[in-house]
Each structure stands twice: as C-alpha cells, then as structure tokens.
C-alpha cells in the first residue's frame, strides 16, 4: 500500500516538510472506496481573529462495499501537501476522523481542527487552503485525495465610522472618518488595510436600507475620511466588500441629527 500512512500518527503542529513520505502523487484509488461531500466550516470561509483560536469542523462521506475502516483529513496551504508551508491536523488523539456508520457500506466522517495566529495561521497563508483526505475499506481498499476540497482562510476585518459634527445644520458639510483593519496573525494584533475601496453609505432615519453615496480608498494605514452635505437625519457607515484574504465588513451606522 503506497498511501502515506505516517500522516495518521502526527501530533501537535503540522510539519509536513519533515515527514518521511513519498513525493506527491496524483489521487490514488485502490478498489471501490470513495470520498464525497467534503464540507469545511459549513461551506463558509474560515475567518481567524488576531489572537483567538478558531475551531472548525470538516465532514465528508466515505463508502466501501466491505464497509469503511478508517478515514482522515488534513488541512494545508500550498501547491501540494508535500510542499505545504503550514496546515492543521485533526484534534483527535490519533488525528483521524470520527466515522459514524450510516449503513453497511457508508459512513459519515468528521474532524475538528484549530487555526490560531502565530501557530499555523500566518499572514502569508491567508487565502486558499486545501483538504487532503484518505478513507479505507475493511478489505484494505483505499482512496487518497490530495485536494478533496479547496476553502478560504481569511484575516478577520474590522471597520469603523464616525460622522461629525453632530448635530449639524442642513446643507452644512459633514466629515465621515473611519478605519479598516484586519488581523495581523504574525503580530497578534490588528493592522490597517491599505488602498482598499470602501463605500460610504447612508440611510434615512425612517428607512432600513443603506444606499451608496461614494467610494473612496483607505490610506496607507487603513484610515478613511471624506465629506458630504447634511440633508436629513440618518446614519452614515462605511462598507467593505472583502477580498479573497479578508472578509466583507460593515461599520456600525453613526447617526447624524440634521437641524
């Protein structure tokens, strides 16, 4: 059997580069074992804060005519698992998935994984990650997938808005300031996200819908500042659409009382 069974006994932080495993191959299938329906974090991007640990669930379905033996998933960042630069193994004592029998041939398998800044979440690794997965049959058939699923790992974003002066006379100029920051996993804090397009939005006091007034870009330290004319009572906020490495975020609306 050519599968990389040594992965099944990993503990602690992932150190794939140190493993004595064969060079990366294409997916391997021996027999009738299959893996399907891989779901990472409920199909939502994995958003990791600057300091708090993020625990996620990965689930999939394994099938084999003889019944499912065991299964395992590993999360990694990189072109292949053998060339990966960071990742995560499951929280179970043997790093394998917990598989629950559905019927004689089918099991649903689940694992939880921890991602935390400075441990396996680093700024360079924000973006696309992959799931390496393996499942075995009771007859020693197996399937190994080097990329069973691709998912996004993102740096938690924060956005503020402050409209001033308040109250303000109708027709006078309002300055709306704010800042867009995101988790800096390398430093364990939040840093400004520079040169990003952000929408200034407004909703009337009597409305529940925001409309875009203009779009501006953040400064080199993530700051925002622009001016508008006061017309009616309402709320100003900034809205960021997000990127592949950073999730969308809306600032809390700041109320302006127009006299």
N, C-alpha and C positions, 0 to 999 in steps of 0.2 A: 504494500500500500504506500503510495507516494505522497499522501497528504501530510501537511505539516502538523503532526500530532503534538509536537513540542509546544505549540501555541496553547494547548489545553491546560498546561500547568503553570502558566505565567501568573505572577502575583505582583501587586504594587503597580508602580508607574510603568507604562508601556515602554519597552526599549527594543524595538523590533530590529534595529541595526545590529544588535549584539546577539541575535538568535542564530543558532547553527541550523538554518533551514535551507532547503533548496532554493535556487533562483526562481523568481516569479514565473509562473506559467499561466496559460490561459485557464479558464474554468475547467475543472476536471469532473467528469461524471463516470462512475463505475457502477453499473447496474441501473436499477429503476428508482433510486432515491431522488426526490425533488425538494427544492425550497421555493416558496412563493409567498406573495402577500407581505413583503417586508414593510413594516411601518416604524418610522423613527419619530419619537416625541409627538405622537398623534398627528403626524403629517405636517407639523408646524416647524418653522425654523427653531433651532436651539439658540436661545438668547442667554448669554452669560454675562453676569454683572462684574464689577471691578474686583470684588472680594468674595462674595457669597458663592458657595458651591451650588452647582446646578445638577440635579439628578434627573435623568430621563429614562424612558422605557423603550426598548426595541423589541418588537414582536414579529414573528413570521410563522408560516405553516410548513411543516415537514411531512413528507409522505414516503412510504416504502411498503411494498407488498408484504414484506415479512414483519412489519411493524417498525417503529422508529426506535433506534438505540439511544443516541445522544446527539446534542447539537450545540453549536457555539457561534457567537458573533463577536467581532472585534471592530471597533471604530478607529479610523485612521485618516490622516491628512497627508496627501502626497499622490504621486502618479500611480504607484503600486504599494502594496503593503510592505514589500521588501525594501522599498526606497523611501518609506514614510518618515516624516520628521517629528511627528507626535501622534498621540491617539489615546485610546482607553480600552481596558479590558473590563469584563463584567464584574459586578460587585460580589458575586457568589464565591464561596470558598475555593472552588476549583475553576472559577472563571467561565464555567459552562452555563448554558441556558437552562431554565426550568421548563421542562416539556410536559404538557398535560395531554393525556390520551383522549382523543375525540372518538375514534373507533379503531378497529384492528389495524388499519393502515395509516392513520393520520393523527398527528399531534400538533398542538399549538405551543410554540416555544417563546419564552420571554426572558429578558435580562434587563437589569438596571445598570446604568453607567453614571459615573460622576465626572463632570468637567469643572475645572476650577482654575482661575488665573494663577499664573506662576508655576503651576504643576503640570498641566497638559494643555492649557489654553494660553497661547501666546499671540501677540499681535500679528505676526506673520502668517498665522494659521487661520485667521478669520476668512470665511468663505466656504467653499465646497469641501465636504468630508465624504468618506465612503464607508460602507459596511462590508467587511469580509465575513463570510458565513460558511459554515460546514454543517452537514447533517449526515448521520449514518443510519443504516438499517440494521436490524438484528441479524441479518445474514452477511454482514460486513460489506454490503454495498455502501457507497457514499457519493455525495455531491459536494464540491467545493466551489464557491463563487468568490472571485477576487473583488468584484464590485456588485454586490447584491442590491445595493441601494445607494444613491447619492443624496445628501442632505446638506443644509446650510447651517453653519455655526456663526453666530453674529455677536458683535460687541454691543451691549445694552446702551441705548441712547437716551439722553435727557434734553429737554428743551424748555426754555422759559420765555415769558413775555411780560413786559411792563409798559403800560401806556401812561403818558404824563404830558401836561399837568392834568389834574382832576380835582374838582370839576373844571370844565373848560367852556368858554363861550362859543356859541355856534359860529362856524366859519373860521375859527382860530386854528392854528397848527398844533397837531399832536405829534409827539415823538414816541415811537414804539421801539423799545430796546429789548434785547434778549440774548440768549446764548445757546448754541448747540454743542453738547459734549457727548462723549461716548466712553465706554470702559476702556481704560488703558491696562490691559492684562499684564503687561511687563512691569508696570509701576504700581499696580494695585490701587489705582485712583481713576478719576475722570479727567479727560483732556479735551480741549476744543477740537471740533471737526472743521477743518478749514475749507474754504472755497466751495461750499456746498449750496446748491439752490434751495431756498426756503421760501414758502409762500406766506405773505401776510394776509390774514383772513379776518372778516368782520361779520358779526351777526347782530341784527337789531334786538333790542330788549324783548320785543314781542315775538321774536322768531326763534326757531330751534335749528336753523340751517345757517352754516357759515358759507360765505362767498369769498372768492379770492380777490384781493384788492391789487396786489402787485407781487412780483417775485424778485427777491434780492439774494445775494450770496453772502455767506459767512466770511468774516475776516480771517486772518492767519491764525487767530486764537479762538475761532468759533463764534465771535461776537456778531450781533445783528443790531442795526439801527437804521430807521427810516422815518420819514414824516408823512402825515396825511392831514386832511382838513376835517375838523369836527363837524358832523352834520346832525346825527341823532344819538340818543342814548343807545349803548350797546357794548359788545365785547370784542376786543381785539385779541388775536392769538397768532402765533407762528405755527406752520405746519411743514414737516419734513417728510418727503415721500419714501426715504430709505434708499439703501444701496444693497449690493449683494453681501457686504460685510457688516452692515448696520441697519437695524430695523426702523421702520417708519415710526414717527412720534409726533404728537400734537401737544403744544403748550396749553396750560390751563388758561382759559379766557380771562382777560383783565377788563373789568367794567369801567367805562367812561361815562360820567354824568355830564351831559351837554346842556347848558343853561340857555 
